[in-house]
């Protein structure tokens, strides 16, 4: 398969500033966009497999002698596992973000995809909650690094006019990765309901959550395509060449943390970006993805009222948890895409402001009012649309805050240091459910999640200090 010389892909758009943005793309542009989309799509698929498998996995791993753990204990250790995963995500993002600037975008993307795929498979071998959490930590190392190098790659290769739309598609297709995970859960739930998979009364067989993690190993095949075809962006190669020239005394260093923190402009952008990321990440991982845990008791009550036996209920819970994820990410896809369209019209800062307000309102409303089976078809897609809209902004905005030599490092710091602090979110949510435990399992989760929506105010507070980048070239 032949593509044009990638040297031509680093230049600004040569087409007219009218008509569809994708008319400016060459075959190599499309190839880069597809690879970046697939890398992040499979990354989010692995993330979502964890969210879907978390409660049944923790429940099984805490079961001793056939005695199932109390729901509060499952919530507590589920929060621990999520936070450990997010810490690994943050650390991996910081390490591979710097590597993305130092050794190149394509090489670093290859490493991150291999790590998150293979370590997801390791999770299927768990025998207790702590080794399960350790495998999630290792998976997080790869998951965290992929986003920064992927968006830096697309930002540097795409023509100027096409850049925000292409980055919007990278992030929008992350919702497809989540939906793919949900489809896997639904298929496994159907097989479990039919008695073809799952644990029998004697403890033999393989639980569906373990199979989910084994399926999560397949994205490693994408590494073959990356290794053979993907080239480093011309912008990055030019920056690497400038660093390599010994005659340029004091030339800026690729991935230099000292420059990142010492230069007032980059330091300011870094702090603003981290605050924006913190708000959205806590909102999604500390609240939004716990919707599955809130809804499961509603499903259980619905299926028990139908007179189903425990085996049938277990299969239906797997299926309907997957359907809930599908609905949430169906809304998320359009939410992320909507940000790319809105920000092209009104700018980055107003689009972020609208997104944070919508995320806060929809999340609080959904967790407070959801109580009937049919509610998931209305409230969950709306919440998914509003919560994930802001993530479309991260993919577009963060690469616009930093120069080529620091783009992967800066993007990763914004997204992952914010996530490192945000790792406290699930722990805080778990503690809030304990505080509100006197109100019952469902109401305690409702109250905890509604309380946590205040995190979106942090994103709004950061916006007055954020630079507007709409219509401006990438900084150098």
C-alpha positions as CSV (number, residue, x, y, z in Angstrom):
1,X,0.0,0.0,0.0
2,X,1.4,3.4,-1.0
3,X,0.9,6.8,0.4
4,X,2.3,10.2,-0.5
5,X,5.5,11.4,1.0
6,X,4.4,12.4,4.6
7,X,6.6,15.5,4.2
8,X,3.7,17.1,2.4
9,X,1.3,16.5,5.2
10,X,2.8,18.9,7.7
11,X,1.9,22.0,5.7
12,X,-1.1,24.2,6.2
13,X,-4.2,23.6,4.1
14,X,-3.8,24.5,0.5
15,X,-7.5,24.3,-0.3
16,X,-10.0,27.0,-0.1
17,X,-11.5,27.8,3.3
18,X,-14.9,26.8,2.1
19,X,-16.6,23.4,1.6
20,X,-16.2,20.3,3.8
21,X,-13.0,20.2,5.9
22,X,-12.2,16.6,4.7
23,X,-11.7,17.8,1.2
24,X,-8.3,19.1,2.3
25,X,-7.0,15.6,3.3
26,X,-4.6,13.4,1.3
27,X,-4.5,9.6,1.5
28,X,-1.8,9.8,4.1
29,X,-3.9,12.2,6.2
30,X,-6.7,9.7,6.1
31,X,-4.3,6.9,7.1
32,X,-3.0,8.8,10.1
33,X,-6.5,9.7,11.2
34,X,-7.7,6.1,10.9
35,X,-4.8,4.8,12.9
36,X,-5.1,7.4,15.6
37,X,-8.9,6.8,15.8
38,X,-8.4,3.0,16.1
39,X,-5.7,3.4,18.8
40,X,-7.9,5.6,21.0
41,X,-11.1,3.5,20.1
42,X,-9.5,0.3,21.4
43,X,-8.0,2.2,24.3
44,X,-11.5,3.3,25.4
45,X,-12.9,-0.2,24.7
46,X,-10.4,-1.6,27.3
47,X,-11.3,1.2,29.7
48,X,-15.0,0.4,29.4
49,X,-14.5,-3.3,29.7
50,X,-13.2,-2.5,33.2
51,X,-16.2,-0.4,34.1
52,X,-18.6,-3.1,32.9
53,X,-16.7,-5.9,34.6
54,X,-15.8,-4.1,37.8
55,X,-18.8,-5.0,40.0
56,X,-19.1,-8.7,39.1
57,X,-15.3,-9.1,39.2
58,X,-15.0,-7.5,42.7
59,X,-18.0,-9.5,43.9
60,X,-16.5,-12.8,42.8
61,X,-13.0,-12.0,44.1
62,X,-14.4,-11.0,47.5
63,X,-16.7,-14.1,47.7
64,X,-15.4,-16.6,50.3
65,X,-16.9,-20.0,50.8
66,X,-19.9,-19.1,48.7
67,X,-20.7,-16.1,50.9
68,X,-21.1,-13.0,48.8
69,X,-19.8,-9.7,50.2
70,X,-22.0,-6.9,51.3
71,X,-22.8,-4.3,48.6
72,X,-21.0,-1.6,50.6
73,X,-17.8,-3.7,50.5
74,X,-18.1,-4.2,46.8
75,X,-18.5,-0.4,46.2
76,X,-15.6,0.3,48.5
77,X,-13.1,-2.1,46.8
78,X,-14.5,-1.1,43.4
79,X,-13.6,2.5,44.2
80,X,-10.1,1.3,45.2
81,X,-9.6,-0.6,42.0
82,X,-10.8,2.4,39.9
83,X,-8.5,4.8,41.7
84,X,-5.5,2.5,41.3
85,X,-6.3,2.2,37.6
86,X,-6.5,6.0,37.3
87,X,-3.2,6.4,39.1
88,X,-1.5,4.0,36.7
89,X,-3.2,6.0,33.9
90,X,-1.8,9.2,35.2
91,X,1.7,7.9,35.7
92,X,1.8,6.2,32.3
93,X,0.5,9.4,30.7
94,X,3.3,11.4,32.2
95,X,6.0,8.9,31.3
96,X,4.8,8.3,27.7
97,X,3.9,11.9,27.2
98,X,7.5,12.8,27.6
99,X,8.6,9.9,25.5
100,X,6.3,11.0,22.8
101,X,8.3,14.2,22.5
102,X,11.7,12.6,22.9
103,X,11.5,9.4,20.7
104,X,8.5,10.3,18.5
105,X,4.7,9.9,18.3
106,X,4.6,6.7,16.3
107,X,7.1,4.8,18.4
108,X,5.4,5.8,21.6
109,X,1.9,4.9,20.3
110,X,3.2,1.4,19.5
111,X,4.4,0.9,23.0
112,X,1.3,2.1,24.7
113,X,-1.1,0.0,22.6
114,X,1.0,-3.2,23.4
115,X,1.0,-2.4,27.1
116,X,-2.7,-1.7,27.5
117,X,-3.8,-4.7,25.4
118,X,-1.6,-7.3,27.0
119,X,-2.1,-6.1,30.6
120,X,-5.9,-6.1,30.0
121,X,-5.5,-9.8,29.3
122,X,-3.7,-10.3,32.6
123,X,-6.7,-9.0,34.5
124,X,-8.5,-12.2,33.5
125,X,-6.1,-14.2,35.7
126,X,-6.9,-12.3,38.9
127,X,-7.3,-14.3,42.1
128,X,-8.0,-11.5,44.5
129,X,-8.9,-7.8,44.6
130,X,-5.3,-6.6,45.0
131,X,-3.7,-8.5,42.1
132,X,-6.7,-7.4,40.1
133,X,-6.0,-3.8,41.0
134,X,-2.3,-4.3,40.2
135,X,-3.1,-5.5,36.7
136,X,-5.4,-2.5,36.3
137,X,-2.5,-0.3,37.3
138,X,-0.3,-1.8,34.6
139,X,-3.1,-1.4,32.0
140,X,-3.5,2.2,33.1
141,X,0.2,2.8,32.2
142,X,-0.5,2.1,28.5
143,X,-4.0,3.7,28.5
144,X,-2.7,7.0,29.8
145,X,0.1,7.4,27.3
146,X,-1.9,6.7,24.1
147,X,-4.2,9.8,24.2
148,X,-1.4,12.4,24.3
149,X,0.7,11.0,21.5
150,X,-2.4,10.2,19.3
151,X,-3.8,13.8,19.4
152,X,-0.3,15.3,19.0
153,X,0.2,13.1,15.9
154,X,-3.1,14.2,14.4
155,X,-2.7,17.8,15.3
156,X,0.7,18.0,13.7
157,X,-0.2,16.1,10.5
158,X,-3.5,17.6,9.6
159,X,-4.0,20.8,7.6
160,X,-4.8,23.8,9.8
161,X,-8.5,24.1,8.8
162,X,-9.1,20.4,9.2
163,X,-7.3,20.0,12.6
164,X,-10.2,20.6,15.1
165,X,-12.6,18.5,13.1
166,X,-10.1,15.6,12.8
167,X,-9.4,15.7,16.5
168,X,-13.1,15.9,17.2
169,X,-13.5,12.6,15.3
170,X,-10.6,11.0,17.2
171,X,-12.4,11.7,20.5
172,X,-15.9,11.0,19.2
173,X,-14.9,7.5,18.0
174,X,-13.8,6.8,21.6
175,X,-17.5,6.5,22.3
176,X,-17.6,3.7,19.6
177,X,-14.9,1.9,21.6
178,X,-17.1,2.1,24.7
179,X,-20.0,0.9,22.7
180,X,-17.9,-2.0,21.3
181,X,-17.2,-3.0,24.9
182,X,-20.9,-2.9,25.7
183,X,-21.7,-5.1,22.8
184,X,-19.1,-7.6,24.0
185,X,-20.9,-7.5,27.4
186,X,-24.3,-8.1,25.8
187,X,-23.1,-11.1,23.8
188,X,-21.5,-12.6,26.8
189,X,-24.6,-12.0,28.9
190,X,-26.7,-13.8,26.3
191,X,-24.3,-16.7,26.3
192,X,-24.4,-16.8,30.1
193,X,-28.2,-16.6,30.1
194,X,-28.2,-19.6,27.7
195,X,-25.9,-21.5,30.1
196,X,-23.1,-21.8,27.6
197,X,-20.6,-19.8,29.7
198,X,-20.3,-18.8,33.4
199,X,-19.6,-20.5,36.7
200,X,-21.7,-23.6,37.6
201,X,-22.8,-24.6,41.1
202,X,-19.5,-26.4,41.7
203,X,-17.5,-23.3,40.8
204,X,-16.3,-24.6,37.5
205,X,-16.2,-22.6,34.3
206,X,-15.1,-19.0,33.4
207,X,-17.0,-16.0,34.5
208,X,-18.0,-13.5,31.7
209,X,-15.9,-10.7,33.2
210,X,-12.8,-12.8,32.8
211,X,-13.7,-13.4,29.1
212,X,-14.2,-9.7,28.6
213,X,-10.6,-9.0,29.7
214,X,-9.3,-11.7,27.4
215,X,-11.1,-10.1,24.5
216,X,-9.4,-6.9,25.4
217,X,-6.0,-8.3,24.3
218,X,-6.9,-8.1,20.6
219,X,-6.0,-4.4,20.0
220,X,-2.4,-5.5,20.2
221,X,-2.7,-6.5,16.5
222,X,-3.0,-2.8,15.6
223,X,0.7,-2.5,16.6
224,X,1.6,-4.4,13.4
225,X,0.0,-1.7,11.2
226,X,1.6,1.1,13.2
227,X,5.0,-0.5,13.0
228,X,4.9,-1.0,9.2
229,X,3.3,2.2,7.9
230,X,3.1,5.1,10.4
231,X,5.7,7.8,10.1
232,X,6.7,10.6,12.4
233,X,5.2,14.0,11.7
234,X,7.5,16.5,9.8
235,X,6.9,19.1,12.6
236,X,8.4,16.6,15.2
237,X,11.3,15.6,12.9
238,X,12.2,19.3,12.4
239,X,12.2,19.8,16.1
240,X,14.3,16.7,16.7
241,X,16.8,17.9,14.0
242,X,17.1,21.3,15.6
243,X,17.9,19.7,19.0
244,X,20.5,17.4,17.3
245,X,22.5,20.3,15.8
246,X,25.4,20.8,18.1
247,X,26.1,24.3,16.7
248,X,22.8,25.6,18.1
249,X,23.8,26.4,21.6
250,X,21.0,26.2,24.1
251,X,18.5,24.8,21.6
252,X,15.2,23.9,23.2
253,X,15.0,20.2,24.3
254,X,12.3,17.8,23.2
255,X,10.0,16.9,26.2
256,X,11.9,19.3,28.5
257,X,10.1,19.4,31.9
258,X,12.4,22.2,33.0
259,X,11.2,24.4,30.1
260,X,7.6,23.4,30.7
261,X,7.7,24.6,34.3
262,X,10.1,27.6,33.9
263,X,8.5,29.3,30.9
264,X,5.6,31.4,32.1
265,X,3.5,30.9,29.0
266,X,3.7,27.1,29.0
267,X,3.3,26.9,32.8
268,X,0.2,29.0,32.7
269,X,-1.3,26.9,30.0
270,X,-0.4,23.7,31.9
271,X,-2.2,24.8,35.0
272,X,-5.3,25.9,33.1
273,X,-5.4,22.6,31.2
274,X,-5.0,20.5,34.3
275,X,-8.0,22.3,36.0
276,X,-10.1,21.7,32.9
277,X,-9.2,18.1,32.8
278,X,-9.7,17.5,36.5
279,X,-13.3,18.7,36.3
280,X,-14.3,16.5,33.3
281,X,-12.4,13.4,34.5
282,X,-13.9,13.4,38.0
283,X,-17.3,14.0,36.5
284,X,-17.0,11.0,34.2
285,X,-14.8,8.5,36.2
286,X,-15.9,9.6,39.7
287,X,-19.6,9.9,38.8
288,X,-20.7,9.0,35.3
289,X,-19.3,5.6,35.0
290,X,-20.8,4.6,38.3
291,X,-24.2,4.8,36.7
292,X,-24.0,1.1,36.1
293,X,-23.7,0.4,39.8
294,X,-26.7,2.7,40.6
295,X,-28.8,1.1,37.9
296,X,-28.0,-2.6,38.7
297,X,-30.3,-2.7,41.8
298,X,-33.1,-1.2,39.7
299,X,-32.6,-3.9,37.2
300,X,-32.5,-6.6,39.9
301,X,-35.8,-5.5,41.4
302,X,-37.4,-5.4,38.0
303,X,-36.2,-8.9,37.1
304,X,-37.1,-10.4,40.5
305,X,-40.6,-9.0,40.1
306,X,-40.8,-11.1,36.9
307,X,-40.1,-14.3,38.9
308,X,-36.7,-15.0,37.3
309,X,-34.2,-17.3,39.1
310,X,-30.7,-16.1,40.1
311,X,-29.0,-17.6,37.0
312,X,-31.4,-15.8,34.7
313,X,-31.1,-12.6,36.6
314,X,-27.2,-12.7,36.4
315,X,-27.4,-13.1,32.6
316,X,-29.9,-10.3,32.2
317,X,-27.8,-8.0,34.5
318,X,-24.8,-8.4,32.2
319,X,-27.0,-7.8,29.1
320,X,-28.7,-4.7,30.5
321,X,-25.6,-3.2,31.9
322,X,-24.1,-3.4,28.4
323,X,-27.3,-1.8,27.0
324,X,-26.9,1.0,29.5
325,X,-23.4,1.6,28.3
326,X,-24.5,1.6,24.7
327,X,-27.1,4.2,25.4
328,X,-24.6,6.4,27.4
329,X,-22.0,6.3,24.7
330,X,-24.5,6.7,21.9
331,X,-25.2,10.1,23.5
332,X,-21.4,10.6,24.1
333,X,-20.6,10.2,20.4
334,X,-22.9,13.0,19.4
335,X,-21.8,15.1,22.3
336,X,-18.1,15.0,21.4
337,X,-18.9,15.7,17.7
338,X,-21.1,18.6,18.8
339,X,-18.2,20.2,20.6
340,X,-16.1,20.2,17.4
341,X,-18.9,21.9,15.5
342,X,-19.8,24.4,18.2
343,X,-16.2,25.4,19.0
344,X,-15.5,26.1,15.3
345,X,-18.3,28.7,15.4
346,X,-18.0,30.3,18.8
347,X,-14.5,29.5,20.1
348,X,-12.9,27.1,22.7
349,X,-13.8,29.0,25.9
350,X,-17.6,29.5,25.3
351,X,-17.9,25.9,24.1
352,X,-16.2,24.6,27.3
353,X,-18.5,26.8,29.4
354,X,-21.6,25.4,27.8
355,X,-20.3,21.9,28.2
356,X,-19.5,22.2,31.9
357,X,-22.9,23.6,32.7
358,X,-24.7,20.9,30.7
359,X,-22.6,18.2,32.3
360,X,-23.4,19.4,35.8
361,X,-27.1,19.8,35.3
362,X,-27.6,16.5,33.4
363,X,-25.6,14.4,35.8
364,X,-27.3,15.7,38.9
365,X,-30.8,15.3,37.3
366,X,-30.1,11.8,36.1
367,X,-28.7,10.4,39.4
368,X,-31.5,12.0,41.4
369,X,-34.5,11.0,39.3
370,X,-33.6,7.7,37.6
371,X,-35.8,5.1,39.2
372,X,-37.8,3.3,36.5
373,X,-36.7,0.8,33.9
374,X,-37.6,3.1,31.0
375,X,-35.6,6.0,32.4
376,X,-32.4,4.5,31.0
377,X,-33.6,5.1,27.5
378,X,-34.1,8.8,28.1
379,X,-31.8,10.0,30.9
380,X,-28.7,7.9,30.2
381,X,-28.2,9.1,26.6
382,X,-28.7,12.7,27.6
383,X,-26.2,12.4,30.4
384,X,-23.7,10.7,28.1
385,X,-24.1,13.5,25.5
386,X,-23.5,16.3,28.1
387,X,-20.7,14.6,30.1
388,X,-18.5,13.6,27.2
389,X,-18.9,16.9,25.3
390,X,-16.1,18.4,27.3
391,X,-13.8,15.5,26.3
392,X,-14.1,16.6,22.7
393,X,-12.6,19.9,23.9
394,X,-9.6,18.2,25.5
395,X,-8.6,16.6,22.2
396,X,-8.9,19.8,20.3
397,X,-7.7,22.4,22.8
398,X,-4.7,20.8,24.7
399,X,-2.5,20.3,21.6
400,X,-3.1,24.0,20.8
401,X,-1.6,25.1,24.1
402,X,2.0,23.9,23.5
403,X,4.8,24.0,20.9
404,X,5.9,20.9,19.0
405,X,8.8,20.1,21.2
406,X,6.5,20.0,24.3
407,X,3.1,19.1,22.7
408,X,2.9,15.5,23.8
409,X,4.4,16.3,27.2
410,X,2.0,19.2,27.8
411,X,-1.1,17.5,26.5
412,X,-0.3,14.5,28.7
413,X,0.4,16.6,31.8
414,X,-3.0,18.4,31.4
415,X,-4.9,15.2,30.8
416,X,-3.1,12.9,33.3
417,X,-1.9,15.1,36.2
418,X,-5.5,16.2,36.3
419,X,-6.4,12.5,36.3
420,X,-3.9,11.8,39.1
421,X,-5.7,14.3,41.3
422,X,-9.0,13.0,40.0
423,X,-8.1,9.5,41.1
424,X,-9.3,10.7,44.5
425,X,-12.8,11.1,43.0
426,X,-13.9,7.4,43.1
427,X,-12.4,7.1,46.6
428,X,-14.4,10.2,47.7
429,X,-17.5,8.8,46.1
430,X,-17.0,5.6,47.9
431,X,-16.7,7.4,51.2
432,X,-19.8,9.5,50.5
433,X,-21.8,6.3,49.9
434,X,-20.7,5.2,53.3
435,X,-21.7,8.5,54.8
436,X,-25.1,8.3,53.2
437,X,-25.5,4.5,53.8
438,X,-28.3,5.1,56.3
439,X,-30.5,6.0,53.3
440,X,-30.2,2.6,51.7
441,X,-28.0,1.3,48.8
442,X,-29.7,3.1,45.9
443,X,-30.3,6.4,47.7
444,X,-26.8,6.5,49.1
445,X,-25.4,6.3,45.6
446,X,-27.8,8.9,44.4
447,X,-26.8,11.4,47.1
448,X,-23.1,10.8,46.7
449,X,-23.2,11.3,42.9
450,X,-25.3,14.5,43.1
451,X,-22.9,15.9,45.7
452,X,-19.9,15.1,43.5
453,X,-21.3,17.1,40.5
454,X,-19.8,20.2,42.2
455,X,-16.5,19.2,40.5
456,X,-17.7,20.8,37.2
457,X,-17.5,24.2,38.9
458,X,-13.7,23.8,38.9
459,X,-13.7,23.7,35.1
460,X,-15.8,26.8,34.9
461,X,-13.5,28.6,37.4
462,X,-10.5,27.9,35.1
463,X,-12.0,29.3,31.9
464,X,-11.4,33.1,32.6
465,X,-7.6,32.3,32.7
466,X,-7.7,30.1,29.6
467,X,-6.2,31.5,26.3
468,X,-8.6,31.4,23.3
469,X,-7.0,29.4,20.4
470,X,-9.7,29.4,17.8
471,X,-8.3,30.3,14.4
472,X,-4.7,30.4,15.6
473,X,-1.8,28.2,14.3
474,X,-0.2,25.7,16.5
475,X,2.5,27.4,18.7
476,X,6.2,26.9,18.0
